[in-house]
């Protein structure tokens, strides 16, 4: 299946019970590799870098690439990308799974940010970093000083709304989601992927491509746990309130606290835990 395919595919399984096996039609989440190739100008010459291979759910690949480049600090806005397209001169099995990106001429960025192992599992993003310094607290954006607030009732309502909207997970049980809400609880965007960090990259990239200001009264809800990299991506994107159905890690909590981000975990329909930034919850 190419990168233009859907999130799920049909599969015939054998259901085992006390009476024996029974063939049943089921759906499974699609996972395929995506290679990102980067073209950039340096000293008047164009260079190409095989930036990354990540395991992802096909579809919305341009959102994923845009969000990844932004979260890594390679680009600072959507206009920093001159063009983005699927490579056509590839093997049949690679069609739709290789994206080439050309940055605008004279774009200033740190080439050291390209210093990354060229393979990342769908469950991991930071493990591809080549140096501990890449996960320092200074790698994330500036601290937030907004006094905006959101009601606890609105926060609690997000869990039920995600259950309704996360169609891929409902079919397979094998996809993570990242959802963007107004502070009124209205859903703006939702992206799903087999990888937690991919889902968030897709969400951030979609926001950039659609001209949505993520810094203005926005809340992001994650379907799983919250690692350091998830907080880092959210901070870089300007997201001040990050909510998750799962648990945050110690490093995620420390980074969120340092950046004055509101971090909420273990969201249920009737309760949640605030790890830092409690002043934004009314």
C-alpha positions in Angstrom: 0.0 0.0 0.0 1.4 3.4 -0.9 1.7 6.5 1.3 -1.6 7.7 -0.2 -3.5 4.9 1.4 -5.8 4.9 4.5 -5.2 4.3 8.2 -6.6 0.8 8.2 -6.8 -2.3 6.0 -9.1 -5.4 6.2 -7.6 -8.6 7.5 -9.0 -12.1 8.1 -8.2 -13.4 11.6 -8.8 -16.6 13.4 -10.8 -16.0 16.5 -9.9 -18.6 19.2 -12.4 -19.5 21.9 -13.3 -22.5 23.9 -15.1 -24.1 20.9 -12.1 -23.7 18.6 -11.2 -21.3 15.8 -13.6 -19.1 13.8 -12.5 -17.0 10.8 -13.6 -13.3 11.1 -13.1 -10.2 9.1 -11.2 -7.5 11.1 -9.3 -4.2 10.5 -5.7 -3.5 11.4 -3.8 -0.2 11.5 -1.4 0.4 8.6 2.2 1.0 9.4 4.7 1.9 6.6 8.1 3.7 6.4 8.3 7.3 5.2 11.6 8.7 4.1 12.1 12.5 4.3 14.7 14.0 1.9 15.7 17.6 2.5 17.2 20.0 0.0 18.7 23.3 1.3 21.1 26.0 0.1 24.4 26.6 1.8 27.1 29.0 0.5 25.4 29.3 -2.9 25.2 25.5 -3.5 22.2 23.2 -3.1 22.6 20.1 -0.8 20.4 17.1 -0.3 20.2 15.2 3.0 18.4 12.0 3.7 17.0 13.4 6.9 14.9 10.6 8.4 13.0 7.3 7.9 10.1 7.1 10.3 7.4 4.4 10.7 4.1 6.0 10.3 0.4 5.6 9.3 0.2 6.7 5.6 -1.9 9.7 4.8 -1.5 13.4 5.7 2.3 12.9 5.1 2.8 16.6 4.2 1.3 17.5 7.6 3.7 15.1 9.2 6.8 16.4 7.4 5.9 20.1 8.0 5.3 19.4 11.7 8.5 17.4 12.1 10.6 20.2 10.5 9.0 22.8 12.7 9.4 20.8 15.9 13.1 20.1 15.1 13.7 23.9 14.6 14.7 23.4 10.9 11.9 25.7 9.8 10.2 28.5 11.7 7.1 29.0 9.6 5.2 27.3 6.8 6.7 29.8 4.2 10.2 28.4 4.9 9.3 25.4 2.7 9.6 26.2 -1.0 7.9 23.0 -2.1 7.2 19.5 -1.0 6.3 16.5 -3.1 6.4 12.7 -3.4 9.4 11.3 -5.2 8.3 9.6 -8.4 11.6 7.9 -9.4 11.5 5.2 -6.8 10.9 1.5 -6.6 7.3 0.4 -6.9 7.1 -0.5 -3.2 8.5 3.0 -2.3 5.9 4.9 -4.3 4.1 7.4 -2.0 6.6 6.7 0.8 9.4 9.1 -0.1 8.8 12.9 0.4 11.3 15.5 -0.8 11.3 19.0 0.7 13.1 22.0 -0.6 13.7 24.9 1.8 13.7 28.5 0.7 17.1 29.9 -0.4 19.2 31.5 2.4 17.2 30.0 5.2 19.2 30.2 8.3 19.2 27.0 10.5 21.7 25.0 12.4 23.0 22.1 10.2 23.7 20.3 13.5 19.9 19.8 13.7 20.3 17.3 10.8 22.6 15.2 13.1 20.1 12.4 13.7 20.0 8.7 13.1 18.1 8.1 9.9 15.6 5.6 11.3 13.0 6.0 14.0 10.5 3.5 15.2 6.8 4.6 15.3 6.9 4.5 19.1 10.0 6.6 19.5 11.4 10.0 18.4 14.0 11.1 20.8 15.9 7.8 20.6 17.0 8.8 17.2 18.9 11.8 18.5 22.7 11.5 18.3 23.6 13.5 21.4 22.3 14.0 24.9 22.5 17.8 24.3 19.7 17.5 21.7 17.3 16.9 24.6 18.4 19.8 26.8 15.7 22.1 28.1 17.2 24.9 26.0 16.1 23.0 22.9 12.5 24.0 23.5 10.8 27.4 23.0 10.5 30.3 25.3 8.6 30.1 28.6 4.9 31.1 28.5 3.6 34.0 30.5 0.0 34.0 29.5 -2.7 34.3 32.1 -5.4 32.7 30.0 -7.7 30.2 31.7 -9.9 27.2 30.8 -12.6 25.7 32.9 -12.2 22.3 34.5 -15.5 21.3 33.0 -14.2 21.9 29.5 -11.1 19.9 30.2 -13.1 16.9 31.4 -15.3 17.1 28.3 -12.4 16.5 26.0 -12.0 12.8 26.9 -15.6 12.0 25.6 -15.1 14.2 22.5 -11.9 12.3 21.6 -13.7 8.9 22.0 -16.2 10.2 19.4 -13.8 11.6 16.9 -10.9 9.0 17.0 -12.3 6.7 14.3 -9.1 4.9 13.4 -8.6 3.8 17.0 -12.2 2.8 17.4 -11.8 0.5 14.4 -8.4 -1.0 15.3 -7.3 -0.1 18.8 -3.9 0.5 17.3 -3.6 4.2 16.6 -2.6 7.2 18.7 -4.3 10.6 18.4 -3.5 14.3 18.9 -6.4 16.7 18.8 -6.5 20.5 18.8 -9.3 22.3 20.6 -10.3 25.9 21.3 -10.4 26.7 25.0 -14.2 26.5 24.6 -13.8 22.8 23.9 -14.6 23.1 20.2 -12.6 20.6 18.0 -10.4 22.2 15.3 -8.1 19.4 14.1 -7.4 15.8 14.8 -4.7 13.5 13.5 -4.0 9.8 14.1 -0.9 7.7 13.6 0.7 4.5 14.9 3.3 6.8 16.5 2.5 9.2 19.3 5.1 11.7 18.1 4.0 11.3 14.5 0.4 12.1 15.5 1.5 15.3 17.2 3.8 16.3 14.3 0.8 15.8 11.9 -1.3 18.0 14.1 1.3 20.8 14.3 2.0 20.6 10.6 -1.7 20.7 9.7 -2.0 23.8 11.9 0.9 25.5 10.1 -0.5 24.6 6.6 -4.0 25.8 7.5 -2.8 29.1 9.0 -4.0 28.2 12.5 -2.2 30.2 15.3 -1.5 27.5 17.9 -0.6 30.1 20.5 -4.0 31.7 20.7 -6.4 30.0 23.2 -5.6 26.5 22.0 -5.5 23.1 23.9 -3.9 19.9 22.7 -5.1 16.5 23.8 -3.0 13.4 23.4 -4.4 9.9 23.6 -1.4 8.3 25.3 1.4 9.1 27.7 3.5 12.3 27.6 7.2 12.0 27.1 9.8 14.7 27.1 9.7 15.0 23.3 5.9 15.4 23.2 6.2 18.4 25.6 9.1 19.8 23.6 7.2 19.7 20.4 4.2 21.3 22.0 6.3 24.1 23.5 8.0 24.8 20.2 4.6 25.1 18.6 3.4 27.5 21.2 0.8 25.2 22.8 0.3 26.4 26.4 -2.1 23.7 27.7 -1.2 20.0 27.0 -3.6 17.4 28.2 -3.2 13.6 28.0 -5.2 10.5 28.7 -2.0 8.8 30.0 0.8 9.6 32.4 3.7 12.1 31.9 7.3 11.2 32.5 9.5 13.0 35.0 11.4 14.8 32.3 8.2 15.9 30.6 6.9 17.4 33.9 10.2 19.2 34.5 10.3 20.7 31.0 6.6 21.8 31.2 7.2 23.4 34.6 10.3 25.3 33.4 8.5 26.6 30.3 5.4 27.5 32.4 3.2 25.2 30.4 0.1 23.7 31.8 0.4 19.9 31.8 -2.5 17.6 32.6 -2.4 13.8 32.7 -4.8 10.8 33.5 -7.7 12.7 32.0 -11.0 10.9 32.8 -14.6 12.0 32.3 -14.9 13.0 35.9 -11.3 13.9 37.0 -7.7 14.7 35.9 -4.3 15.4 37.4 -2.5 18.8 37.0 1.2 18.4 37.1 2.1 22.1 36.6 0.5 25.3 35.4 -2.6 24.9 37.6 -3.3 28.6 37.5 -4.7 28.2 34.0 -7.5 25.9 35.2 -10.5 27.6 36.7 
